[in-house]
Amino acid sequence: MSTSPEPHRAPTGPSDTLPLRNGMHIPVLGLGVFRSPAGRVTQQAVTAALDVGYRHIDTAAIYGNEADVGHGLRDSGLDRDQVFITTKLWKADHGYQSTLDAFERSRRQLSVDHIDLYLIHWPVPGIRLETWRAMEHLLDTGAARAIGVSNYMAHHLEELLDHARHLPSVNQIELSPYNYRSRADVIDLSRKNGILVEAYSPLTKGRKLDDPPLVRIAATHQRSTAQVLIRWALQHDLVVLAKSTHADRIADNADVFDFTLTDTEMETLDALDENLVTGWDPTTAP
């Protein structure tokens, strides 16, 4: 089964976009703030990212730093509509009214009048379809400009596709060369239904940055292994979420638009698959 669609125009910078199903566009590179500590560290990471051209910030209620993302956005001096903000509904807040209440808490924490992309963070069994009805309401009212899911595997998506009035715009899952082929089913199902795939933890939380095949490819291009992993994801038409709180690394992660991996290098990277999971493993979630 193929996981490589016909590519869009090759992105030339972090603010370049891919289209969502509802006509919106999402920047191809986002700053993830998972485990970024609340306070100045996250605020400064956000402003550093926006300073070097990122226009996409990805947070979540459970991260505890939504207010700092909003603070960083205000400090940047950019207009609200210049930055694409994603946040997520946590497991404990599933259910129709609970979802609406959680959305409002996130919106207040971020100090914004709308959220560009609101995601179900985890496919909680038994109640996630009721939750999706609330997500659809948020989309209908314009409070959320787009809605989607995170950590949904093929069986979770199939259930939702059978019941949804509005299909998700995005499915955000852990992806790197070390699990890309293992997740071909959910990638292909998403794409078949017009659902854009986002890659979180593309840098494998550092576990594979010294892997010899990856190191060799990076040396060929005189790039870091982290930059090669981000470039690999971009060439697979994924939206990439790279996490760092260090301004120099944030800038390095965005410096990936002036080189191209060859078809042979992409195939070599794809072949590194070992079904690696560095965080939550949703494959066994009912």
N, C-alpha and C positions, 0 to 999 in steps of 0.2 A: 504494500500500500504506500503510495507516495505521500510525503509530507512536504514537498517543495512546490509551491504554486508558481505560476508565472510571476516574475518579480514586478513590482511597481517601479517607477522611476527611482534610480538609486538615490538615497538621501544624501544631501550635501552638508548637513549640519544638524545639531541636536534639536532644533526647532522645526525641522521638516516633519511632515505629518503623513499619516495613513488614514484612509476614510473609514468611518464607522457606518453602520447600516442605516442610521437615521439622517445621514447627510453631514453630521459633524466630522471633524478631523481631530486626530489625537497625535501629539508629538511623539516621534519614534523613540526618543530617549528620555527616560524619567529618572529623577532622583528618588530612590526609596529611603524611607526613614525608619524602617524596622529596627528596633533596639537602639535608635538614636535617643540619648537621654533627654528628658524634658529640660527646657531652659535654654540658655545661650548656645549650647553646643548645637542643638537642632536649628535654632534660629540662624546661627552663622552658617551652617551647612546649606540651608535653603538660600540665603542671600548669595553665598559663594557660587552655588549652582546657577542661579539666575544671572549673576554677573558674567558667567562665561557662556551663556547662551541656552541653558536648559529652559524649557517652558512647560515642564510637566513635573509635578510633585505628587508622590504616592504615599499616603499615610493610612491610618486606620484607627478606629476608636480604641482598640485594645493596646495600641502603641503608647497611648498617654501623651502624645505630643502634637495633637491637632492644633492646639492654641499656639504652639511655637511655629508651626507651619504658617499659620495666619500672620503671626508677628513677622516672620521672615519675609513674607510676601509684601507686607506693608513697608518694611524697611527697604525693600528693593527699589521702591519708587515706580514700579511697573503698574499699569492699570490692571484691574482685576481680570478683564477679558483677554489679557495677553498671556495668562498663565492657566494651564489646564490642571485642575486639582481633582485627585481621586481620593476617596476615603471609603471605609468598609464597615458593614454591620457585623458586630461580633455575635458569637454563638448564643450567648445568654439573652440576646435581644430579639430573637426570632418570634414570629407571630405578627398578626396584622397591625394592631395598635402599637405594640412594642417596637415594631420597625419604624413606624411614623415618629414615635417619640424619640427613638435613638437617632434618627436622621436629624431631627431638630436640635438635639444636643450637639451633634457633630457640626452642624451648620453654625451654631452659636460659638462653639469652640474655635472654629476657623474664622469667624467674623466675616462671613460672606453671605450674599443674598441667594446664591444658588451653588450647587455642587456639580461639577462637570461630569463626573462619573461616580456612581454609587454602586458598590459591589456587595453581594452576599459573601462574607469572608469564608464561610465553611458550610458544607451541605448537611445541616442538621436534619436527621431523619424524622419523619412524622409530621413536621410542621413547615418544612421549607416551601411547599407550594402555597400555603397561606401567606408566608412571608413574601413570596414573589408577587402575589396580588397587591400587597402594599407597595412593593417596588414599582409596579406598573402604575399605581396611583401617583406616585412621586413623579414619574415620567409624564403622565398625562397633565399634571398641574404645572410642569416646568420647573419644579423645585430641584429636580435632578435632570440635567440635560441628556444624560445617557445612563443606562443601568446595565449591570452585568453580574458575573459570578466569579468566584475565586475558589481554587481547589476542587473544581468539578471535573470528575473523570467521565468517561463515556456513559456509564449507566446513570449517573446523576443528570447529565445533559439530556439523555433520551427521555427520562421521566419528565423533565421540564418542557422539552419540545412538544410533548403530547398534551400539555395543559396550558401553555403560555398564550396569552393574548398578544404580548409583545415579546419577541425573542431577545435574549441578551445581546448587547453590542460587543461584549468582551468576555473572554474566559482567561483569567490570570492564574497560571500554574508555574510550578518550578520547572525550568527547562535549561539545559546546557547540553553540550555534546555527549555528556555522560548519562543522559536519560532520554535523549530526543527520539531515537528509534523505538524505545520502550513505550513511549507515549504517542506513537503514531496514530492509534485509534481515536484518541480524544482530539488530537490536532486536526485530523482529517474530518471528523464529525463536526467540529467547530467551523472549519472553513467551508464545508459543504453547506452549512446553514447560515453563512454570512457573519459568523462570529469571529472577531479578531482575536488572535492569541497573543497574550502578553507573557513574557518570561521574567519570573522573579528568581533570585539567587543564580543568575547566569554565571557568576564567578565562583560557584560551588562553595561559597563561604570560605574560600581560600584553600580548600582541600586538594585541589588538582592543579594549582598554579605552577607546580614544579614537575608536572608530568612530562616525561621526555619528549613524546611526539608533539605536544603542545609547545614545549620550549623550542624545539627545532623550527617549527613554523614561525614562531615569534622572532627567532633570530634571523630568519630569511628576510623578514620585513623590517627588522630593527625596531621592533615594538615589544611592549610588555605582553606577557601571557594574558593579563586581564584585558588588554586592548584587543587581542585576537579573539577572545571569547565574546566580547561585545560585538565585534565586527561580524563574527560567525552568525550571531543571532540576527543582526540587521539584514544580512544576506539571505536569511531564511524568512524574511518578511515578518519578523516578530517585533513587537514593541518591547523594548528592553528597559528593565528597572535595575539600575546599578546603585548599590548602597555604599556610601562612605560619609564620614564626618570631617575628613581632612580636605582642605581646599585644594591642595596640589593633586591629590588623587581624583577628586571630583573633576578637575580640569583635564587630567590625563584620560579619564573615562570618556570624556567628550571628544577627545582628539583621535577619532577613529573614522573620519570621513574622507581621508585623502589617501587611502590604500584599499586594495581589493584582494581578497583571498581567491586563489584559483579554484577551478572546479575540483582538481585533484586534492587540494588542501581541504576543501569543504568535505569531500568524501572521506579523507583521512580522519578529520575531526568527528564526523558522524559515526565512524566505525569505532570510536572510543566508548560507545555506549556500554554501560554496565548496570543500568537501572539504578543509578545513584539517587538517593533521596537524602538531602542534608537537613531537612526540617520535618514538618508534618508529612505524613504519608496518607493521602486521601484514597489510595487505591483500594484499601480495605474498608473504607467507610460505607455503611449500608445506604 
